[in-house]
């Protein structure tokens, strides 16, 4: 089975010089990654390349296969390396491929409070002037949100 997979896989890759990208020539998904059916399931082409070149021991290996070249069609094993999900996300962010970086505090369009209001809520609560429920009503938010604010689960950098 492995021999037929090797032949079928490499017939869909355009090999160039050893250091250039070897691009997948068959089906690609909307993000440009090559895909191929193996054992009845669709698999990323660069992951199959990693398997065929002993970077991973099985297609179910939990590690991600990342691209040094940042070319989603590339199957050159010299351009591939392994990483955890956290490392994959960090690699994506460092290469500027993250669509939306989460915004916190006032920069988040969903925020109902300003930095100043968060400081007021904490001040009033810790001065024992208002309960969490009273503060929630006063500022138009839920009590559990006030709890997260006063315990610095949210807006941790604001005093």
N, C-alpha and C positions, 0 to 999 in steps of 0.2 A: 504494500500500500504506500509506504513512504517513497519508494522509487517512482511510482506513478504521480504522486503529489509533487515531487521535486520537478519532474519533467513538465507537468501541467502548469505549475507555478511559474517557473522560469521562462516558459514560452509566452507569458503575459507581461514580462518585464523587459524594458529596453535598456540593456547594459551599455554603459559608456566606459570611459577610463576608470581605473580602480578608485580614484578619489572623487569622481563626479557623482551626481545623483543618478540612480538607476530608477527610472520612472515606471510606474504601473500603467499598463496600456489598456486594461479592461475596465470593468465597471468601477465608478467612483461615486461616493455619496455626496450630499449637498455641501459638505465641508471639504471636498476634494480628496478624501482618503480612499485608497483602493480597497476593494472588498472581493472576497472569493468564497465559494461554498466549499467546506471541508467537513466531512462526517455529518452531512445533513444540516449544517449551520453556517450562516454567513459570518466570515471572520475578516478582521482587518489584514490587508496584505502585508503591511510592515510587521505585524505580529507573526505571520506565517514565515516571513523571512527570518525573524529572530529565532523561531523554532528550528528552521532548516539549518541555521548557522550556529546552533547550540548556545544562543544567548539565554533562552528559556528552555526548560525541560518538557513543557507541555503547553498547549494553548490555554489551559485553565490556570496556569501560573498566575498568582495574584498581582505580581508586579506589572507595572505599565511599561510599554515600549515607547520610548521618546525619540524624537528626531533632533540630532545636532544641527542639521541643515534647515530645519523648520519647513521642509517641503513635504506636505502630506502624501504625495504620490511616491516618495522615495522609498525604495526597498533595499538600498545598499547597506549591508550589515555594518560597514565602517561608520555609517552615519547614525546608527541606532545605539541606544543605551537604555538601561533599565532604571526605573525609579518607582518610588511609592506614589500613591495618589497625591500626597502633599507636595512631593517633589515635582510631579507633573503639573500641578496647579502653579507652583512657583515658577517653573520653566515657562509656562504659558504667559504668566503675568510679566516676567522679565523680557519676553519677546514682543510684548504689546499686543497679544492676541486675546486679551480679556475684554469682552464687550462692555460690561458694566462693573466698575469697581464700586463696592458698596459705600454709600455715603452715610456718615453718622452725624448726629446732632442736628443743628439747624440746616445743614447742607442736604439732609434727607428731606425730600419733598413731602413725605408722609408725617414728618414731625409736627406735633401739635404745640410744642413748647419751644421757647427760646432758652438760650444759655442762662439768661438772667432769671427767667421763671424757675428753672431747675434749682438755681441757687436759693431763690426765695422759698421754694417748697422745702428744701433741706433745712434752711434756717428756721422756718416756722415749726417744722416737725421737731427738730432737736431742741428748740426752745420750749417744747411742750405746750405750744399755743393752739395747735390743731392736731386732730387725729388724722390718720391716713384717709379715712372716709370723708372727713370734712374737706381735706385738701383736694381730694378727687372731685368733689362737687364744685369747689371754688374754681378749679382750673379746667373743668370739663373733661376729665380723664377718668379712668377706672382706678379703683383702690389698688388692684394688683400692680398697676403701672407705678403708682406712688411708692409702693413697697420696693419695686425694683430700683426706683430712683434713690430712695433714702438708704438702701443697702448697696448702692453703687454697682448694681448689676447692669444698669443703663446709665449713660452719661458719666462714666467713671472719672473723667478728667475735670469735671466741674465741681467747684466747692461752694 
